[in-house]
């Protein structure tokens, strides 16, 4: 059970139109890359470590052409640790990190939208 968070421009139609400009698209690429790396770093600090396998399974990927960033933990038990089970309490690491990164990401994208609009 993988755990994954994805940033993308879906639902931001005004911004998507504005990003037709190469300059704005490059700025959006930098924003997505920065916040994807920040999310990965913050989640790595929060992930519970017993053997280290879960922490090592974390990866950050960006598709800058599509303006997407993903942070994923691929250990078989990643979802169980994040969300818990009926036998085990949750030990969230990805969602709290996302909650820390999200306000800055939204603010940066709003600033970019203002530049393009």
KEZAZA-925909 format. One line per field, with one value per atom (N, C-alpha, C, O, CB): residue in three letters; atom name; x, y, z. Coordinates in nm, 2 decimals. Glycine has a CB too. Example, Ala and Ser with C-alpha at 12.3 -4.5 7.8 and 13.67 -1.06 7.14 Angstrom:
! residues 2
resn ALA,ALA,ALA,ALA,ALA,SER,SER,SER,SER,SER
name N,CA,C,O,CB,N,CA,C,O,CB
X 1.32,1.23,1.32,1.42,1.13,1.28,1.37,1.29,1.34,1.41
Y -0.57,-0.45,-0.33,-0.33,-0.45,-0.22,-0.11,0.00,0.11,-0.06
Z 0.78,0.78,0.78,0.85,0.90,0.71,0.71,0.79,0.80,0.57
This chain:
! residues 117
resn UNK,UNK,UNK,UNK,UNK,UNK,UNK,UNK,UNK,UNK,UNK,UNK,UNK,UNK,UNK,UNK,UNK,UNK,UNK,UNK,UNK,UNK,UNK,UNK,UNK,UNK,UNK,UNK,UNK,UNK,UNK,UNK,UNK,UNK,UNK,UNK,UNK,UNK,UNK,UNK,UNK,UNK,UNK,UNK,UNK,UNK,UNK,UNK,UNK,UNK,UNK,UNK,UNK,UNK,UNK,UNK,UNK,UNK,UNK,UNK,UNK,UNK,UNK,UNK,UNK,UNK,UNK,UNK,UNK,UNK,UNK,UNK,UNK,UNK,UNK,UNK,UNK,UNK,UNK,UNK,UNK,UNK,UNK,UNK,UNK,UNK,UNK,UNK,UNK,UNK,UNK,UNK,UNK,UNK,UNK,UNK,UNK,UNK,UNK,UNK,UNK,UNK,UNK,UNK,UNK,UNK,UNK,UNK,UNK,UNK,UNK,UNK,UNK,UNK,UNK,UNK,UNK,UNK,UNK,UNK,UNK,UNK,UNK,UNK,UNK,UNK,UNK,UNK,UNK,UNK,UNK,UNK,UNK,UNK,UNK,UNK,UNK,UNK,UNK,UNK,UNK,UNK,UNK,UNK,UNK,UNK,UNK,UNK,UNK,UNK,UNK,UNK,UNK,UNK,UNK,UNK,UNK,UNK,UNK,UNK,UNK,UNK,UNK,UNK,UNK,UNK,UNK,UNK,UNK,UNK,UNK,UNK,UNK,UNK,UNK,UNK,UNK,UNK,UNK,UNK,UNK,UNK,UNK,UNK,UNK,UNK,UNK,UNK,UNK,UNK,UNK,UNK,UNK,UNK,UNK,UNK,UNK,UNK,UNK,UNK,UNK,UNK,UNK,UNK,UNK,UNK,UNK,UNK,UNK,UNK,UNK,UNK,UNK,UNK,UNK,UNK,UNK,UNK,UNK,UNK,UNK,UNK,UNK,UNK,UNK,UNK,UNK,UNK,UNK,UNK,UNK,UNK,UNK,UNK,UNK,UNK,UNK,UNK,UNK,UNK,UNK,UNK,UNK,UNK,UNK,UNK,UNK,UNK,UNK,UNK,UNK,UNK,UNK,UNK,UNK,UNK,UNK,UNK,UNK,UNK,UNK,UNK,UNK,UNK,UNK,UNK,UNK,UNK,UNK,UNK,UNK,UNK,UNK,UNK,UNK,UNK,UNK,UNK,UNK,UNK,UNK,UNK,UNK,UNK,UNK,UNK,UNK,UNK,UNK,UNK,UNK,UNK,UNK,UNK,UNK,UNK,UNK,UNK,UNK,UNK,UNK,UNK,UNK,UNK,UNK,UNK,UNK,UNK,UNK,UNK,UNK,UNK,UNK,UNK,UNK,UNK,UNK,UNK,UNK,UNK,UNK,UNK,UNK,UNK,UNK,UNK,UNK,UNK,UNK,UNK,UNK,UNK,UNK,UNK,UNK,UNK,UNK,UNK,UNK,UNK,UNK,UNK,UNK,UNK,UNK,UNK,UNK,UNK,UNK,UNK,UNK,UNK,UNK,UNK,UNK,UNK,UNK,UNK,UNK,UNK,UNK,UNK,UNK,UNK,UNK,UNK,UNK,UNK,UNK,UNK,UNK,UNK,UNK,UNK,UNK,UNK,UNK,UNK,UNK,UNK,UNK,UNK,UNK,UNK,UNK,UNK,UNK,UNK,UNK,UNK,UNK,UNK,UNK,UNK,UNK,UNK,UNK,UNK,UNK,UNK,UNK,UNK,UNK,UNK,UNK,UNK,UNK,UNK,UNK,UNK,UNK,UNK,UNK,UNK,UNK,UNK,UNK,UNK,UNK,UNK,UNK,UNK,UNK,UNK,UNK,UNK,UNK,UNK,UNK,UNK,UNK,UNK,UNK,UNK,UNK,UNK,UNK,UNK,UNK,UNK,UNK,UNK,UNK,UNK,UNK,UNK,UNK,UNK,UNK,UNK,UNK,UNK,UNK,UNK,UNK,UNK,UNK,UNK,UNK,UNK,UNK,UNK,UNK,UNK,UNK,UNK,UNK,UNK,UNK,UNK,UNK,UNK,UNK,UNK,UNK,UNK,UNK,UNK,UNK,UNK,UNK,UNK,UNK,UNK,UNK,UNK,UNK,UNK,UNK,UNK,UNK,UNK,UNK,UNK,UNK,UNK,UNK,UNK,UNK,UNK,UNK,UNK,UNK,UNK,UNK,UNK,UNK,UNK,UNK,UNK,UNK,UNK,UNK,UNK,UNK,UNK,UNK,UNK,UNK,UNK,UNK,UNK,UNK,UNK,UNK,UNK,UNK,UNK,UNK,UNK,UNK,UNK,UNK,UNK,UNK,UNK,UNK,UNK,UNK,UNK,UNK,UNK,UNK,UNK,UNK,UNK,UNK,UNK,UNK,UNK,UNK,UNK,UNK,UNK,UNK,UNK,UNK,UNK,UNK,UNK,UNK,UNK,UNK,UNK,UNK,UNK,UNK,UNK,UNK,UNK,UNK,UNK,UNK,UNK,UNK,UNK,UNK,UNK,UNK,UNK,UNK,UNK,UNK,UNK,UNK
name N,CA,C,O,CB,N,CA,C,O,CB,N,CA,C,O,CB,N,CA,C,O,CB,N,CA,C,O,CB,N,CA,C,O,CB,N,CA,C,O,CB,N,CA,C,O,CB,N,CA,C,O,CB,N,CA,C,O,CB,N,CA,C,O,CB,N,CA,C,O,CB,N,CA,C,O,CB,N,CA,C,O,CB,N,CA,C,O,CB,N,CA,C,O,CB,N,CA,C,O,CB,N,CA,C,O,CB,N,CA,C,O,CB,N,CA,C,O,CB,N,CA,C,O,CB,N,CA,C,O,CB,N,CA,C,O,CB,N,CA,C,O,CB,N,CA,C,O,CB,N,CA,C,O,CB,N,CA,C,O,CB,N,CA,C,O,CB,N,CA,C,O,CB,N,CA,C,O,CB,N,CA,C,O,CB,N,CA,C,O,CB,N,CA,C,O,CB,N,CA,C,O,CB,N,CA,C,O,CB,N,CA,C,O,CB,N,CA,C,O,CB,N,CA,C,O,CB,N,CA,C,O,CB,N,CA,C,O,CB,N,CA,C,O,CB,N,CA,C,O,CB,N,CA,C,O,CB,N,CA,C,O,CB,N,CA,C,O,CB,N,CA,C,O,CB,N,CA,C,O,CB,N,CA,C,O,CB,N,CA,C,O,CB,N,CA,C,O,CB,N,CA,C,O,CB,N,CA,C,O,CB,N,CA,C,O,CB,N,CA,C,O,CB,N,CA,C,O,CB,N,CA,C,O,CB,N,CA,C,O,CB,N,CA,C,O,CB,N,CA,C,O,CB,N,CA,C,O,CB,N,CA,C,O,CB,N,CA,C,O,CB,N,CA,C,O,CB,N,CA,C,O,CB,N,CA,C,O,CB,N,CA,C,O,CB,N,CA,C,O,CB,N,CA,C,O,CB,N,CA,C,O,CB,N,CA,C,O,CB,N,CA,C,O,CB,N,CA,C,O,CB,N,CA,C,O,CB,N,CA,C,O,CB,N,CA,C,O,CB,N,CA,C,O,CB,N,CA,C,O,CB,N,CA,C,O,CB,N,CA,C,O,CB,N,CA,C,O,CB,N,CA,C,O,CB,N,CA,C,O,CB,N,CA,C,O,CB,N,CA,C,O,CB,N,CA,C,O,CB,N,CA,C,O,CB,N,CA,C,O,CB,N,CA,C,O,CB,N,CA,C,O,CB,N,CA,C,O,CB,N,CA,C,O,CB,N,CA,C,O,CB,N,CA,C,O,CB,N,CA,C,O,CB,N,CA,C,O,CB,N,CA,C,O,CB,N,CA,C,O,CB,N,CA,C,O,CB,N,CA,C,O,CB,N,CA,C,O,CB,N,CA,C,O,CB,N,CA,C,O,CB,N,CA,C,O,CB,N,CA,C,O,CB,N,CA,C,O,CB,N,CA,C,O,CB,N,CA,C,O,CB,N,CA,C,O,CB,N,CA,C,O,CB,N,CA,C,O,CB,N,CA,C,O,CB,N,CA,C,O,CB,N,CA,C,O,CB,N,CA,C,O,CB,N,CA,C,O,CB,N,CA,C,O,CB,N,CA,C,O,CB
X 0.08,0.00,0.09,0.15,-0.10,0.10,0.18,0.10,-0.02,0.21,0.18,0.12,0.18,0.30,0.15,0.10,0.15,0.07,-0.05,0.13,0.14,0.08,0.13,0.24,0.12,0.04,0.07,0.02,-0.09,0.00,0.11,0.08,0.06,0.14,0.19,-0.04,-0.06,-0.14,-0.19,-0.12,-0.15,-0.22,-0.37,-0.44,-0.16,-0.42,-0.56,-0.65,-0.63,-0.58,-0.75,-0.84,-0.80,-0.88,-0.87,-0.69,-0.64,-0.64,-0.54,-0.50,-0.76,-0.78,-0.71,-0.65,-0.92,-0.74,-0.68,-0.53,-0.46,-0.72,-0.47,-0.32,-0.28,-0.17,-0.28,-0.35,-0.31,-0.30,-0.21,-0.41,-0.40,-0.39,-0.27,-0.20,-0.52,-0.25,-0.14,0.00,0.10,-0.14,0.00,0.13,0.17,0.27,0.12,0.09,0.13,0.26,0.34,0.02,0.28,0.40,0.52,0.51,0.39,0.63,0.74,0.80,0.84,0.85,0.81,0.86,0.78,0.84,0.87,0.65,0.57,0.57,0.57,0.42,0.58,0.59,0.72,0.72,0.58,0.83,0.96,0.95,1.00,1.07,0.88,0.86,0.78,0.81,0.80,0.67,0.59,0.66,0.65,0.46,0.75,0.83,0.92,0.93,0.92,0.98,1.07,0.99,1.03,1.14,0.86,0.78,0.74,0.75,0.65,0.70,0.66,0.78,0.77,0.60,0.90,1.02,1.06,1.09,1.13,1.06,1.10,1.00,1.05,1.10,0.87,0.78,0.77,0.74,0.64,0.79,0.80,0.92,0.91,0.81,1.03,1.15,1.13,1.18,1.28,1.07,1.04,0.95,0.97,0.98,0.85,0.75,0.83,0.81,0.64,0.91,0.99,1.08,1.09,1.08,1.15,1.24,1.16,1.21,1.32,1.05,0.98,0.92,0.92,0.86,0.87,0.81,0.92,0.90,0.74,1.04,1.15,1.19,1.23,1.28,1.17,1.20,1.09,1.12,1.21,0.97,0.86,0.84,0.77,0.74,0.89,0.86,0.92,1.04,0.92,0.84,0.89,0.99,0.97,0.77,1.10,1.20,1.22,1.24,1.34,1.21,1.23,1.35,1.45,1.11,1.33,1.44,1.50,1.61,1.39,1.43,1.48,1.42,1.44,1.63,1.35,1.30,1.20,1.20,1.24,1.11,1.00,1.06,1.03,0.90,1.16,1.22,1.30,1.29,1.32,1.37,1.44,1.35,1.39,1.53,1.22,1.13,1.07,1.00,1.02,1.10,1.04,1.11,1.24,1.04,1.04,1.09,1.01,0.89,1.10,1.08,1.01,1.04,1.15,1.07,0.93,0.94,0.87,0.77,0.89,0.93,0.86,0.85,0.94,0.93,0.73,0.71,0.69,0.57,0.59,0.79,0.78,0.71,0.65,0.92,0.71,0.63,0.48,0.41,0.65,0.44,0.30,0.27,0.16,0.25,0.38,0.37,0.32,0.22,0.29,0.37,0.33,0.45,0.56,0.27,0.43,0.53,0.46,0.35,0.59,0.54,0.48,0.59,0.71,0.45,0.54,0.62,0.55,0.43,0.63,0.62,0.56,0.65,0.77,0.55,0.59,0.65,0.60,0.48,0.63,0.69,0.65,0.67,0.64,0.73,0.71,0.71,0.57,0.47,0.77,0.56,0.44,0.34,0.22,0.46,0.40,0.32,0.31,0.26,0.38,0.35,0.35,0.21,0.20,0.40,0.11,-0.02,-0.07,-0.15,-0.12,-0.03,-0.08,-0.01,-0.07,-0.04,0.11,0.18,0.12,0.09,0.33,0.09,0.03,-0.11,-0.14,0.03,-0.19,-0.33,-0.37,-0.47,-0.42,-0.28,-0.31,-0.40,-0.45,-0.38,-0.42,-0.51,-0.60,-0.58,-0.43,-0.68,-0.76,-0.67,-0.71,-0.88,-0.55,-0.46,-0.35,-0.28,-0.41,-0.33,-0.22,-0.26,-0.33,-0.10,-0.21,-0.24,-0.16,-0.06,-0.20,-0.22,-0.16,-0.03,-0.03,-0.25,0.07,0.19,0.21,0.31,0.31,0.12,0.13,0.26,0.32,0.01,0.31,0.43,0.41,0.47,0.55,0.33,0.32,0.21,0.24,0.28,0.10,-0.01,0.03,0.01,-0.13,0.10,0.14,0.24,0.24,0.20,0.33,0.43,0.36,0.39,0.53,0.26,0.18,0.11,0.10,0.08,0.05,-0.01,0.08,0.04,-0.08,0.21,0.31,0.35,0.37,0.44,0.36,0.40,0.29,0.32,0.46,0.17,0.06,0.04,0.02,-0.06,0.04,0.01,0.12,0.08,0.01,0.24,0.35,0.33,0.35,0.49,0.30,0.27,0.16,0.17,0.25,0.05,-0.07,-0.04,-0.07,-0.19,0.04,0.07,0.16,0.14,0.14,0.26,0.35,0.27,0.30,0.46,0.18,0.10,0.01,-0.02,0.02,-0.05,-0.13,-0.05,-0.10,-0.20,0.07,0.16,0.19,0.19,0.29,0.21,0.24,0.12,0.13,0.29,0.00,-0.12,-0.14,-0.19,-0.24,-0.11,-0.12,-0.03,-0.06,-0.09,0.09,0.19,0.14,0.16,0.32,0.07,0.02,-0.11,-0.14,0.01,-0.19,-0.32,-0.32,-0.43,-0.41
Y -0.12,0.00,0.12,0.16,0.00,0.19,0.31,0.43,0.43,0.34,0.53,0.66,0.76,0.77,0.69,0.85,0.94,1.07,1.08,0.89,1.18,1.32,1.38,1.37,1.41,1.45,1.50,1.65,1.68,1.42,1.73,1.87,1.88,1.82,1.97,1.95,1.98,2.11,2.16,1.86,2.15,2.27,2.25,2.35,2.34,2.13,2.10,2.19,2.21,1.95,2.24,2.33,2.47,2.56,2.28,2.51,2.64,2.70,2.73,2.65,2.71,2.74,2.87,2.89,2.74,2.98,3.11,3.10,3.15,3.21,3.03,3.01,2.93,2.97,2.95,2.83,2.75,2.83,2.82,2.63,2.92,3.01,3.10,3.13,3.09,3.16,3.25,3.18,3.24,3.31,3.05,2.98,2.95,2.88,2.85,2.99,2.97,3.05,3.02,3.02,3.16,3.24,3.15,3.10,3.37,3.15,3.07,3.12,3.03,3.08,3.25,3.30,3.25,3.21,3.46,3.27,3.22,3.07,3.02,3.27,3.00,2.85,2.81,2.72,2.79,2.88,2.85,2.88,2.80,2.93,2.99,3.02,2.92,2.88,3.16,2.87,2.77,2.64,2.57,2.75,2.61,2.49,2.50,2.40,2.47,2.61,2.63,2.62,2.56,2.77,2.67,2.67,2.52,2.48,2.75,2.45,2.31,2.22,2.14,2.25,2.24,2.17,2.20,2.11,2.20,2.32,2.36,2.30,2.24,2.52,2.32,2.27,2.12,2.06,2.33,2.05,1.90,1.86,1.77,1.85,1.92,1.88,1.92,1.84,1.96,2.03,2.07,1.97,1.93,2.21,1.92,1.82,1.69,1.63,1.80,1.65,1.53,1.54,1.45,1.50,1.65,1.68,1.67,1.61,1.81,1.75,1.75,1.62,1.58,1.86,1.54,1.41,1.32,1.23,1.35,1.33,1.24,1.27,1.18,1.27,1.39,1.42,1.36,1.34,1.57,1.34,1.30,1.15,1.09,1.37,1.08,0.94,0.86,0.87,0.89,0.77,0.69,0.59,0.53,0.62,0.57,0.48,0.37,0.39,0.56,0.25,0.13,0.05,0.03,0.04,0.02,-0.05,0.05,0.02,-0.17,0.15,0.25,0.22,0.30,0.24,0.11,0.07,0.17,0.22,-0.07,0.21,0.31,0.44,0.50,0.33,0.49,0.62,0.61,0.70,0.66,0.50,0.49,0.47,0.50,0.36,0.43,0.41,0.54,0.54,0.32,0.65,0.78,0.84,0.85,0.88,0.88,0.95,1.07,1.08,0.85,1.16,1.28,1.29,1.27,1.42,1.31,1.32,1.44,1.48,1.19,1.50,1.61,1.59,1.54,1.75,1.63,1.63,1.78,1.83,1.54,1.85,2.00,2.04,2.15,2.06,1.95,1.98,1.99,2.08,1.88,1.90,1.90,1.98,1.98,1.76,2.03,2.10,2.02,2.05,2.23,1.90,1.81,1.77,1.76,1.68,1.76,1.71,1.60,1.62,1.82,1.50,1.38,1.34,1.34,1.26,1.31,1.25,1.12,1.12,1.35,1.01,0.88,0.79,0.80,0.81,0.72,0.62,0.48,0.45,0.64,0.40,0.28,0.15,0.04,0.26,0.16,0.04,-0.02,0.06,0.08,-0.15,-0.21,-0.17,-0.17,-0.36,-0.13,-0.09,0.06,0.10,-0.16,0.14,0.28,0.34,0.42,0.35,0.29,0.34,0.30,0.38,0.29,0.19,0.14,0.23,0.26,0.00,0.27,0.35,0.49,0.55,0.36,0.54,0.68,0.69,0.78,0.72,0.59,0.60,0.51,0.53,0.56,0.41,0.32,0.21,0.20,0.40,0.12,0.00,-0.01,0.07,-0.13,-0.11,-0.13,-0.18,-0.18,-0.23,-0.23,-0.28,-0.19,-0.21,-0.41,-0.09,0.00,0.15,0.18,-0.04,0.23,0.38,0.43,0.38,0.45,0.53,0.60,0.68,0.73,0.70,0.68,0.76,0.85,0.82,0.67,0.94,1.02,1.10,1.15,1.12,1.10,1.17,1.25,1.35,1.07,1.20,1.27,1.38,1.49,1.17,1.35,1.45,1.57,1.68,1.39,1.55,1.67,1.75,1.87,1.62,1.69,1.76,1.84,1.95,1.66,1.78,1.85,1.97,2.08,1.75,1.95,2.07,2.18,2.30,2.02,2.15,2.26,2.33,2.45,2.20,2.25,2.30,2.37,2.47,2.19,2.33,2.37,2.52,2.58,2.30,2.59,2.74,2.81,2.91,2.79,2.78,2.84,2.82,2.90,2.80,2.69,2.66,2.74,2.79,2.51,2.74,2.82,2.96,3.03,2.80,3.02,3.16,3.19,3.29,3.20,3.10,3.12,3.11,3.19,3.02,3.02,3.01,3.13,3.17,2.88,3.18,3.30,3.42,3.50,3.33,3.43,3.54,3.53,3.63,3.55,3.41,3.39,3.42,3.47,3.24,3.38,3.41,3.56,3.61,3.35,3.64,3.78,3.84,3.94,3.84,3.78,3.83,3.81,3.89,3.76,3.69,3.66,3.72,3.74,3.51,3.77,3.82,3.96,4.02,3.79
Z 0.00,0.00,0.00,0.10,0.12,-0.11,-0.13,-0.07,-0.06,-0.27,-0.02,0.02,-0.07,-0.09,0.17,-0.13,-0.23,-0.21,-0.19,-0.37,-0.23,-0.24,-0.37,-0.41,-0.12,-0.44,-0.57,-0.58,-0.54,-0.68,-0.62,-0.65,-0.80,-0.88,-0.60,-0.85,-0.99,-1.01,-0.91,-1.06,-1.13,-1.16,-1.19,-1.22,-1.28,-1.17,-1.20,-1.12,-1.00,-1.16,-1.18,-1.12,-1.11,-1.06,-0.98,-1.16,-1.16,-1.31,-1.37,-1.10,-1.36,-1.51,-1.54,-1.64,-1.54,-1.46,-1.49,-1.49,-1.58,-1.38,-1.40,-1.39,-1.51,-1.57,-1.26,-1.55,-1.66,-1.79,-1.87,-1.68,-1.81,-1.93,-1.92,-2.02,-1.94,-1.80,-1.79,-1.81,-1.85,-1.65,-1.78,-1.79,-1.93,-1.95,-1.71,-2.03,-2.16,-2.19,-2.28,-2.26,-2.11,-2.12,-2.07,-1.96,-2.04,-2.15,-2.11,-1.98,-1.89,-2.22,-1.96,-1.83,-1.71,-1.61,-1.84,-1.72,-1.61,-1.59,-1.47,-1.63,-1.70,-1.69,-1.61,-1.53,-1.83,-1.65,-1.58,-1.43,-1.35,-1.64,-1.40,-1.25,-1.18,-1.07,-1.24,-1.25,-1.19,-1.17,-1.07,-1.28,-1.27,-1.26,-1.13,-1.06,-1.38,-1.11,-0.99,-0.86,-0.77,-1.00,-0.86,-0.74,-0.71,-0.60,-0.76,-0.82,-0.80,-0.75,-0.66,-0.93,-0.81,-0.78,-0.63,-0.56,-0.87,-0.60,-0.46,-0.36,-0.26,-0.45,-0.38,-0.27,-0.27,-0.17,-0.30,-0.38,-0.38,-0.30,-0.22,-0.53,-0.32,-0.24,-0.09,-0.01,-0.30,-0.07,0.07,0.14,0.25,0.08,0.07,0.12,0.15,0.26,0.03,0.06,0.08,0.20,0.29,-0.04,0.22,0.33,0.46,0.56,0.31,0.46,0.59,0.63,0.74,0.58,0.53,0.56,0.60,0.69,0.43,0.55,0.59,0.74,0.81,0.50,0.78,0.92,1.02,1.13,0.94,0.96,1.05,1.04,1.13,1.00,0.94,0.92,1.04,1.07,0.78,1.10,1.21,1.16,1.05,1.28,1.23,1.19,1.28,1.40,1.17,1.23,1.31,1.25,1.31,1.32,1.12,1.05,0.94,0.90,0.98,0.91,0.81,0.67,0.58,0.80,0.65,0.52,0.47,0.35,0.52,0.56,0.52,0.48,0.38,0.64,0.56,0.53,0.39,0.31,0.64,0.37,0.24,0.12,0.01,0.25,0.14,0.03,-0.02,-0.12,0.07,0.05,0.01,-0.11,-0.11,0.13,-0.21,-0.33,-0.36,-0.34,-0.45,-0.42,-0.48,-0.62,-0.67,-0.41,-0.70,-0.85,-0.89,-0.84,-0.92,-1.00,-1.06,-1.21,-1.27,-1.03,-1.27,-1.41,-1.44,-1.44,-1.46,-1.47,-1.48,-1.61,-1.61,-1.48,-1.71,-1.83,-1.80,-1.84,-1.94,-1.71,-1.67,-1.54,-1.49,-1.65,-1.48,-1.35,-1.24,-1.18,-1.37,-1.23,-1.12,-1.03,-1.08,-1.18,-0.91,-0.81,-0.73,-0.69,-0.73,-0.70,-0.62,-0.52,-0.54,-0.71,-0.40,-0.29,-0.26,-0.23,-0.17,-0.26,-0.25,-0.16,-0.17,-0.39,-0.07,0.01,-0.04,-0.03,0.16,-0.09,-0.16,-0.07,-0.12,-0.28,0.05,0.14,0.15,0.15,0.28,0.15,0.15,0.26,0.25,0.16,0.37,0.49,0.51,0.61,0.61,0.41,0.43,0.47,0.56,0.30,0.40,0.43,0.56,0.63,0.32,0.61,0.74,0.85,0.95,0.77,0.83,0.93,0.93,1.03,0.90,0.81,0.79,0.85,0.92,0.64,0.82,0.86,0.98,1.04,0.74,1.01,1.12,1.08,0.97,1.24,1.17,1.15,1.28,1.37,1.12,1.28,1.40,1.51,1.63,1.37,1.48,1.58,1.61,1.71,1.54,1.53,1.55,1.52,1.43,1.44,1.61,1.60,1.48,1.44,1.72,1.41,1.30,1.35,1.47,1.23,1.27,1.30,1.17,1.10,1.33,1.15,1.02,1.01,1.10,1.02,0.89,0.85,0.72,0.71,0.83,0.63,0.50,0.51,0.46,0.39,0.57,0.58,0.66,0.62,0.64,0.78,0.86,0.78,0.79,0.99,0.71,0.63,0.52,0.49,0.56,0.45,0.35,0.41,0.35,0.29,0.53,0.60,0.62,0.63,0.72,0.64,0.66,0.53,0.53,0.73,0.43,0.30,0.22,0.15,0.21,0.23,0.15,0.15,0.05,0.20,0.27,0.27,0.18,0.11,0.41,0.19,0.12,-0.03,-0.12,0.16,-0.07,-0.21,-0.27,-0.38,-0.22,-0.19,-0.24,-0.26,-0.35,-0.15,-0.16,-0.16,-0.28,-0.35,-0.03,-0.31,-0.42,-0.56,-0.65,-0.42,-0.57,-0.69,-0.71,-0.82,-0.69,-0.60,-0.61,-0.66,-0.74,-0.47,-0.60,-0.65,-0.80,-0.87,-0.57,-0.84,-0.98,-1.07,-1.17,-1.00,-1.02,-1.09,-1.10,-1.21,-1.01,-1.00,-1.00,-1.10,-1.17,-0.86,-1.11,-1.21,-1.36,-1.45,-1.20,-1.37,-1.51,-1.54,-1.66,-1.52,-1.44,-1.47,-1.49,-1.51,-1.36
